[in-house]
């Protein structure tokens, strides 16, 4: 039953059903959500040669650039039609800003920001001879003999196929999971900010955003002092939740707005390391760009799991491959890794897609 499958496998089944029918009109809504990078590469290469009509909604700029020839931008209840892929659309946007073509009124966007944090000296988060098995049985190890370390100047992206253990590695770092053997140590002054695919589940849907923060954080975690309503409004507003949204029930927020509430919660603790597992799900392209800029300005450490090649390219300076029970360092950038995946799968045109 598909209900027992992971999000990644459910997405694969849904895509297989749609592609098998070879429809004359193919409609895809966020098809890369929950896919690993290898599956994203396969889908992109397949759709490049799809010779029928394709309409796709996606927040992945890299994916859009690979598969689209025209762009429809929806804003303020209107459709604006552009010839070319997403990068061409962005160039047109810049031409409008320079007065070289007729401008379209832009919606106001917000800027993510992470607070400046205390940096702690290494070793911050070392793994020593770590084995891990969910069953505890050493015959079924997901990881074996891991020796690695993450510090406050690390900018690491974890890549690898679904099920290889990327999210598990983050949970070991956080302390949600205990090694079957070996040790994971954490610096006494390490403060971790964690975002994962189910973070929004911790929100209380029947409370307003303002009520949620006031009831769950009677005292500011960073200062220890109580915030009044105006201070809370100012803080929440910095994450794009302003005006009437602050007194709206969380149940009435969009998925993207709920994600922003979670990021506000993360920042309350002034973390000096971010563990982000698919943070771009439910964010629009402008918000993803803003998140990337905030990460680049953040003065702490980062470990990222993402299917968004462009985000990885923007913020990570190390690529760790999780596969086959081990973690290995990729010696090149994420673009080279993407090319390797395509070559590994023998892509460059997909058989049978005529």
C-alpha positions as CSV (number, residue, x, y, z in Angstrom):
1,X,0.0,0.0,0.0
2,X,1.3,3.4,-0.9
3,X,0.2,4.9,2.5
4,X,3.0,2.8,4.1
5,X,5.7,4.2,1.8
6,X,8.0,7.1,2.4
7,X,7.2,10.5,0.8
8,X,9.9,9.8,-1.8
9,X,8.5,6.5,-2.9
10,X,4.9,7.8,-3.0
11,X,6.1,10.6,-5.3
12,X,7.9,8.0,-7.5
13,X,4.7,5.9,-7.8
14,X,2.6,9.0,-8.6
15,X,5.1,10.1,-11.3
16,X,5.3,6.5,-12.7
17,X,1.5,6.5,-13.1
18,X,1.5,9.8,-14.9
19,X,4.4,9.1,-17.2
20,X,3.3,5.6,-18.1
21,X,0.1,7.0,-19.6
22,X,2.2,9.2,-22.0
23,X,-0.5,12.0,-21.9
24,X,-0.7,14.7,-24.5
25,X,-0.9,17.2,-21.5
26,X,1.2,16.5,-18.5
27,X,0.5,18.5,-15.3
28,X,3.1,18.3,-12.5
29,X,2.8,20.1,-9.2
30,X,6.1,20.2,-7.3
31,X,7.3,16.9,-8.7
32,X,10.8,17.1,-7.1
33,X,9.4,17.3,-3.6
34,X,10.6,14.2,-1.6
35,X,12.8,12.9,-4.4
36,X,16.5,12.3,-3.9
37,X,19.0,14.1,-6.2
38,X,19.4,11.0,-8.4
39,X,15.7,10.8,-9.1
40,X,15.6,14.6,-9.7
41,X,18.3,14.2,-12.4
42,X,16.5,11.3,-14.0
43,X,13.2,13.2,-14.1
44,X,14.8,16.3,-15.5
45,X,16.5,14.4,-18.3
46,X,13.3,12.5,-19.1
47,X,11.2,15.7,-19.4
48,X,13.9,17.5,-21.5
49,X,12.9,15.1,-24.4
50,X,9.1,15.0,-23.6
51,X,7.6,16.1,-26.9
52,X,4.1,16.8,-25.7
53,X,2.7,19.7,-23.6
54,X,4.1,20.0,-20.1
55,X,2.9,22.4,-17.4
56,X,4.9,22.3,-14.2
57,X,4.8,24.1,-10.9
58,X,8.1,24.0,-9.1
59,X,10.2,26.0,-6.6
60,X,13.4,24.4,-8.0
61,X,15.1,26.9,-10.3
62,X,17.6,24.3,-11.5
63,X,14.8,21.9,-12.5
64,X,12.8,24.7,-14.2
65,X,15.8,25.8,-16.2
66,X,16.4,22.2,-17.4
67,X,12.8,21.4,-18.6
68,X,10.9,24.6,-19.5
69,X,10.8,26.7,-22.6
70,X,8.2,29.3,-21.4
71,X,7.4,30.8,-18.0
72,X,4.0,32.0,-16.7
73,X,4.4,34.2,-13.6
74,X,1.3,34.4,-11.5
75,X,1.1,37.6,-9.4
76,X,-1.8,39.7,-7.9
77,X,-4.4,37.5,-9.7
78,X,-2.8,37.9,-13.1
79,X,-0.8,35.7,-15.5
80,X,2.3,37.2,-17.1
81,X,3.8,35.1,-20.0
82,X,7.5,35.0,-20.8
83,X,9.4,33.2,-23.5
84,X,12.3,31.2,-22.1
85,X,13.2,29.3,-18.9
86,X,13.5,30.6,-15.4
87,X,16.9,32.3,-15.9
88,X,15.5,34.1,-19.0
89,X,12.6,35.3,-16.9
90,X,15.0,36.6,-14.2
91,X,17.0,38.5,-16.9
92,X,13.8,40.1,-18.2
93,X,13.0,41.0,-14.5
94,X,16.4,42.8,-14.4
95,X,15.7,44.6,-17.7
96,X,12.4,45.8,-16.2
97,X,14.2,47.1,-13.2
98,X,16.7,49.0,-15.5
99,X,13.8,50.5,-17.4
100,X,14.6,48.6,-20.6
101,X,11.2,47.0,-20.9
102,X,7.7,47.5,-19.4
103,X,7.8,46.6,-15.7
104,X,5.3,44.3,-13.9
105,X,4.3,45.3,-10.4
106,X,6.2,43.1,-7.9
107,X,4.8,41.6,-4.8
108,X,6.6,42.5,-1.6
109,X,8.9,39.8,-0.4
110,X,10.5,39.3,3.0
111,X,14.1,38.5,4.0
112,X,15.1,35.5,6.1
113,X,17.7,36.3,8.8
114,X,19.5,34.2,11.3
115,X,20.8,35.9,14.5
116,X,24.5,36.4,15.0
117,X,25.7,33.6,17.3
118,X,28.5,32.6,19.6
119,X,31.1,30.6,17.8
120,X,32.6,27.7,19.7
121,X,36.1,26.2,19.1
122,X,36.5,22.7,17.6
123,X,35.9,19.9,18.1
124,X,32.2,20.8,18.1
125,X,30.4,17.7,16.9
126,X,32.8,14.8,16.4
127,X,31.8,11.2,15.5
128,X,34.2,8.5,16.7
129,X,34.0,4.9,15.4
130,X,30.2,5.2,15.1
131,X,28.1,2.3,14.0
132,X,24.3,2.6,13.8
133,X,21.4,0.1,13.3
134,X,17.8,0.8,13.9
135,X,17.3,-2.7,15.2
136,X,20.4,-2.6,17.3
137,X,21.6,-5.7,15.4
138,X,25.2,-5.3,14.2
139,X,24.3,-7.5,11.2
140,X,22.0,-4.8,9.9
141,X,24.1,-1.7,10.2
142,X,23.0,1.4,8.3
143,X,26.4,3.1,9.1
144,X,29.7,1.4,10.1
145,X,32.8,2.9,11.7
146,X,32.0,6.6,11.0
147,X,34.8,9.1,11.9
148,X,33.9,12.6,11.0
149,X,33.4,16.0,12.5
150,X,31.2,19.1,12.1
151,X,32.4,22.5,13.3
152,X,31.0,26.1,13.5
153,X,32.6,27.0,10.2
154,X,31.4,23.9,8.3
155,X,29.0,24.2,5.3
156,X,28.1,20.7,4.4
157,X,25.5,19.2,2.1
158,X,24.5,15.6,2.6
159,X,23.7,13.8,-0.7
160,X,22.8,10.2,-1.6
161,X,19.8,8.1,-2.5
162,X,16.6,7.9,-0.5
163,X,17.0,5.4,2.4
164,X,20.8,5.8,2.5
165,X,20.6,7.5,5.9
166,X,20.9,11.3,5.4
167,X,18.1,12.1,7.8
168,X,19.4,9.4,10.2
169,X,22.8,11.1,10.2
170,X,21.2,14.4,11.2
171,X,19.3,12.7,14.0
172,X,22.6,11.2,15.3
173,X,24.1,14.7,15.3
174,X,21.2,16.1,17.1
175,X,21.0,13.3,19.7
176,X,17.6,12.0,18.7
177,X,19.3,8.6,17.9
178,X,22.0,6.9,19.9
179,X,24.8,5.1,18.1
180,X,24.8,1.3,18.3
181,X,28.6,1.6,18.9
182,X,31.0,4.5,19.2
183,X,30.4,8.0,20.4
184,X,28.9,11.3,19.1
185,X,30.1,14.2,21.3
186,X,28.6,17.7,21.4
187,X,30.4,20.8,22.6
188,X,28.9,22.1,25.9
189,X,28.1,25.5,24.2
190,X,26.7,24.0,21.0
191,X,23.1,25.2,20.2
192,X,21.5,23.4,17.3
193,X,18.7,24.8,15.2
194,X,16.8,22.0,13.4
195,X,14.4,22.1,10.5
196,X,13.0,18.9,9.1
197,X,10.1,17.9,6.9
198,X,7.7,17.4,9.8
199,X,8.6,20.5,11.8
200,X,5.3,22.1,11.1
201,X,3.6,19.3,13.0
202,X,4.7,20.8,16.3
203,X,2.6,23.9,15.7
204,X,-0.8,24.1,17.4
205,X,-3.3,24.7,14.7
206,X,-6.1,26.2,16.9
207,X,-3.9,28.9,18.3
208,X,-3.1,32.2,16.6
209,X,0.5,32.7,15.7
210,X,0.8,35.4,18.5
211,X,-0.9,33.1,21.0
212,X,1.4,30.2,20.1
213,X,4.6,32.2,20.7
214,X,3.3,33.8,23.9
215,X,2.2,30.5,25.4
216,X,5.2,28.4,24.4
217,X,7.8,31.0,25.1
218,X,6.7,32.9,28.2
219,X,10.4,34.0,28.4
220,X,12.7,34.7,25.5
221,X,15.1,31.7,25.3
222,X,17.9,34.0,24.3
223,X,17.5,36.7,27.0
224,X,15.4,35.0,29.7
225,X,13.1,38.1,29.8
226,X,9.4,38.2,29.0
227,X,8.4,39.8,25.7
228,X,5.3,42.0,25.5
229,X,2.9,41.9,22.5
230,X,4.7,44.6,20.5
231,X,8.0,42.8,20.9
232,X,6.5,39.5,19.8
233,X,4.8,41.2,16.8
234,X,8.1,42.8,15.8
235,X,10.0,39.5,16.1
236,X,7.4,37.4,14.2
237,X,7.1,40.1,11.5
238,X,10.8,39.6,10.6
239,X,9.9,36.2,9.2
240,X,7.2,37.4,6.9
241,X,4.3,36.9,9.3
242,X,2.9,40.3,9.8
243,X,-0.4,42.2,10.2
244,X,-3.5,40.1,10.3
245,X,-1.5,36.9,9.8
246,X,-0.2,37.2,13.4
247,X,-3.8,37.0,14.8
248,X,-4.8,34.2,12.4
249,X,-5.1,30.7,13.5
250,X,-2.1,28.6,12.5
251,X,-4.5,26.2,10.7
252,X,-5.4,29.0,8.3
253,X,-1.8,29.7,7.2
254,X,-0.3,28.3,4.0
255,X,2.4,25.6,4.2
256,X,5.0,28.3,3.3
257,X,3.8,30.6,6.1
258,X,3.9,27.7,8.6
259,X,7.5,27.0,7.5
260,X,8.4,30.6,8.3
261,X,6.8,30.2,11.8
262,X,9.1,27.2,12.3
263,X,12.2,29.3,11.2
264,X,11.2,32.0,13.7
265,X,11.1,29.3,16.5
266,X,14.6,28.1,15.4
267,X,16.0,31.6,15.6
268,X,14.6,32.2,19.1
269,X,17.3,30.0,20.5
270,X,20.1,31.8,18.7
271,X,21.7,28.6,17.3
272,X,25.3,28.3,16.3
273,X,24.7,25.3,14.1
274,X,21.8,24.6,11.6
275,X,20.7,21.1,10.7
276,X,18.3,21.6,7.8
277,X,16.4,18.7,6.2
278,X,14.6,19.7,3.0
279,X,14.0,23.3,4.2
280,X,12.8,24.5,0.7
281,X,9.7,22.3,0.7
282,X,6.7,24.7,0.6
283,X,8.8,27.8,0.1
284,X,8.5,29.8,-3.1
285,X,11.5,30.7,-5.2
286,X,11.9,34.2,-3.8
287,X,11.8,32.8,-0.2
288,X,14.4,30.1,-1.2
289,X,16.7,32.9,-2.5
290,X,16.2,34.8,0.7
291,X,17.0,31.7,2.8
292,X,20.2,31.1,0.8
293,X,21.3,34.7,1.4
294,X,20.5,34.3,5.2
295,X,22.5,31.1,5.3
296,X,25.5,32.7,3.6
297,X,25.4,35.5,6.2
298,X,25.0,33.2,9.1
299,X,28.2,32.9,11.2
300,X,27.6,29.4,12.5
301,X,27.8,25.9,11.0
302,X,25.5,24.2,8.6
303,X,24.5,20.7,7.6
304,X,22.0,20.6,4.8
305,X,19.9,17.8,3.2
306,X,18.1,19.1,0.0
307,X,17.0,18.1,-3.4
308,X,17.6,21.6,-4.6
309,X,20.8,21.7,-6.6
310,X,20.8,25.5,-6.7
311,X,20.5,25.9,-3.0
312,X,23.4,23.4,-2.4
313,X,25.5,25.3,-5.0
314,X,24.8,28.6,-3.2
315,X,25.5,27.6,0.4
316,X,27.6,24.4,0.7
317,X,31.4,24.2,0.4
318,X,31.6,20.5,1.2
319,X,29.5,17.6,-0.3
320,X,29.3,14.4,1.8
321,X,27.9,11.3,0.0
322,X,25.9,9.0,2.3
323,X,25.7,5.6,0.6
324,X,26.7,2.0,1.3
325,X,27.0,2.4,5.0
326,X,29.6,5.1,4.9
327,X,30.1,8.8,4.4
328,X,32.6,9.9,1.8
329,X,33.7,13.4,0.8
330,X,33.0,14.4,-2.8
331,X,36.1,16.2,-4.1
332,X,34.2,18.5,-6.6
333,X,31.2,20.8,-6.5
334,X,27.5,19.9,-6.8
335,X,27.4,20.6,-10.5
336,X,30.0,18.0,-11.1
337,X,28.1,15.6,-8.8
338,X,24.9,16.2,-10.9
339,X,26.8,15.4,-14.1
340,X,28.2,12.2,-12.5
341,X,24.7,11.1,-11.6
342,X,23.5,11.6,-15.2
343,X,26.5,9.7,-16.6
344,X,26.0,6.9,-14.0
345,X,22.4,6.4,-15.2
346,X,23.4,6.6,-18.8
347,X,21.3,9.7,-19.4
348,X,21.5,12.1,-22.2
349,X,18.2,11.2,-23.8
350,X,15.8,8.7,-22.4
351,X,14.9,5.6,-24.4
352,X,11.3,5.3,-25.4
353,X,10.4,9.0,-25.0
354,X,9.5,9.8,-28.5
